[in-house]
């Protein structure tokens, strides 16, 4: 085994995207004693992850900058950072017509990285935060902790581990003929911007999916000077909605008990939308209110009702909840007006080859089966939503060996309300935790910055309490546990 960290309590955070970064920051703030915190992350920069690691200047955050709240006690910290760092002035296209600012994703990634650096330099608990640039492959229980094995063949023992990694890569569900597999520009990973930039400028492009990922691909293609036709296909042809009114004071559950069923929730949301629209207001404030309630509301629903919401209502929730920045919305609308962008509802059966190009076998909704020629096909369906099919090596290892188990919806890892991972034994671990999207079983969603930060904070503070107390308690850490 590799040499150990310095003396003291050793914490591993597996995954150094935004969730992992906030876990480290909040641990350093709340720790009752100094901690040696390792963030295990193969990317060069901490805090950005996939979501905020894009270097494409056209890729923008899909909410106004002043709503990217990491710390409730400093809601405008990101906006102040943008202005102080010069990123605001360097991005004149960030301002929308209504005066809201939609920053580049890479700027938020730089902000998150800066938060980690500043916390490491000045945190009040005397803890250290170290970036271990590697990918975690396996997790083995050892006496009083865990051993994490990485892809550099080194292993380190930790007292506590937080799983903050994303777990899904896109699945390619459509049969490919042998001939199609030999063609260039079949892109299974839509976040491979190098592959997307290599597509010829006049190429006929088919996108499978019409959500935010497809919007990102359209933005990237047009930024490279692409002029060929783009055809996006999904079952319902639902695209993310543009932004509208913001009102944090509106309360979906005002005067009513939160519904206990999926049908009851749907009826309430529809009734509230009808009521606000009758007043000349926007549906956006209703959806935003549900979003604010979701972390506390989701776990109160019976599993059967959560399953109904996930399977039947999720597609409609996603396009209303995950909206487009105005700059992206304007580009998509212009593409449809000018005819270079087509969005269709339909079903894809297979992808074959015809001469030197792809032939997409599909049926338009209500139409006959047909073949669509394409020079490039890009899978834009997003991450696989089944944790049991995770392509993350560490999560797969943990599930395979019973260290963790899927939640009731298979949407993530099963955890208790404080984020402690529940294995096949059914008992929550006192030394293994999960935060962010991989633990969304208890919060319904942990994708947006406020939700991911809130859940990371909850887990970090629960772990700190598990070590003895909050910093104000000055309780020394005494380990009495003899197993993971």
Secondary structure, DSSP 8 states (H G I E B T S, - for coil): -----SSSEEEEEE--SHHHHHHHHHHHHH-SS-EEEEEE-SSSSTTTTTTT----TT-B-SS-GGG--S-GGGTTHHHHHHHHHTTTTT-GGGB-TTS-B--BHHHHHHHHHHHHHHHHHH-TT--EEEEE-S-EEEEEEETTEEEEEETTS-EEEESEEEE----------SEE-HHHHTSS-EES-TT-HHHHHTS-TT--EEEE--SHHHHHHHHHHHHTT--S-EEEEESS-----B-----TT--TTTTS---SSHHHHHHHHHHHHHHHHHTT--THHHHHHHHHHHHHHGGGS-HHHHHHIIIIIHHHHHHHHS-B-HHHHHHHHHHHHHTSEEEEEEEEEEEEEETTEEEEEEEETTS-EEEEEESEEEE-S-S-S-GGG---HHHHHHHHTTSS-B-TTSSSB-B-TT-EEE-TTS-EEEEEEE-GGGGTTTTS---SHHHHHHHHHHHHHHHHHHHT--GGGT----------
